[in-house]
Amino acid sequence: MSILEVKDKTGRAIHLSIERWKHISHEHPELVSYFQEFGSVLQNPLRIGDDEFDERVKYYYKHVKELARHILLIVRIKLRG
């Protein structure tokens, strides 16, 4: 079950599972108040970076002016094969 489903800037379907949300809220509680921005970060990032060790991992960066914050979301993409 997902608590967030969105297509990213490249058209990839991204979903945030309840299990991953529990991890984020426990390990990175500072991000909980920014949850409403996650879709925007994925749909309109400043840039999408690649992980040098895992081709499935992407880094979505965005500056949210209204919050005076930069947000980084790390996403593991399911590869088609």
C-alpha positions in Angstrom: 0.0 0.0 0.0 1.2 3.5 -0.9 0.7 6.8 0.8 2.1 8.8 -2.1 1.9 8.0 -5.9 3.2 10.4 -8.4 4.9 10.5 -11.8 8.3 12.1 -11.7 9.6 14.7 -14.2 10.7 11.9 -16.5 7.3 10.1 -16.4 8.4 7.3 -14.0 5.8 6.2 -11.6 7.1 6.7 -8.0 5.3 5.5 -4.9 6.0 5.8 -1.2 5.1 2.7 0.7 3.8 2.8 4.3 6.9 0.8 5.3 9.3 3.4 3.8 7.3 6.3 5.3 7.7 4.7 8.8 11.5 4.5 8.1 11.6 8.2 7.0 9.5 9.4 9.9 11.6 7.4 12.4 15.1 8.0 11.0 14.6 11.5 9.5 11.8 13.1 11.6 12.9 16.6 10.3 11.3 15.6 6.9 7.8 14.8 8.3 6.7 18.4 8.1 7.7 18.6 4.5 5.7 15.6 3.3 3.3 17.8 1.4 6.3 19.0 -0.8 7.4 15.5 -1.8 5.2 15.4 -5.0 6.5 18.7 -6.1 10.1 17.7 -5.5 9.6 14.6 -7.7 7.6 16.3 -10.4 9.7 19.5 -10.7 13.1 18.9 -9.2 16.0 21.4 -9.7 18.0 18.4 -10.8 18.0 14.6 -10.7 21.3 13.0 -9.8 22.6 9.5 -10.1 24.2 7.3 -7.4 27.7 6.3 -8.4 27.3 2.7 -7.0 23.6 1.8 -7.7 22.0 2.7 -11.0 18.6 2.2 -9.4 19.1 5.1 -7.0 18.2 8.6 -8.0 18.6 11.9 -6.0 15.9 14.5 -6.5 16.9 18.0 -5.4 14.6 21.1 -5.1 14.8 24.4 -3.4 11.4 25.3 -1.9 11.5 29.1 -1.7 8.4 29.4 0.5 10.1 27.2 3.1 13.6 28.6 2.6 14.8 25.0 2.4 16.4 22.6 0.0 14.8 19.2 0.0 16.6 16.0 -1.2 14.6 12.9 -1.8 16.4 9.6 -2.5 14.4 7.2 -4.6 15.1 3.6 -5.6 13.7 2.9 -9.1 12.5 -0.5 -10.1 14.3 -1.5 -13.2 12.4 -3.1 -16.0 13.9 -6.3 -17.1 
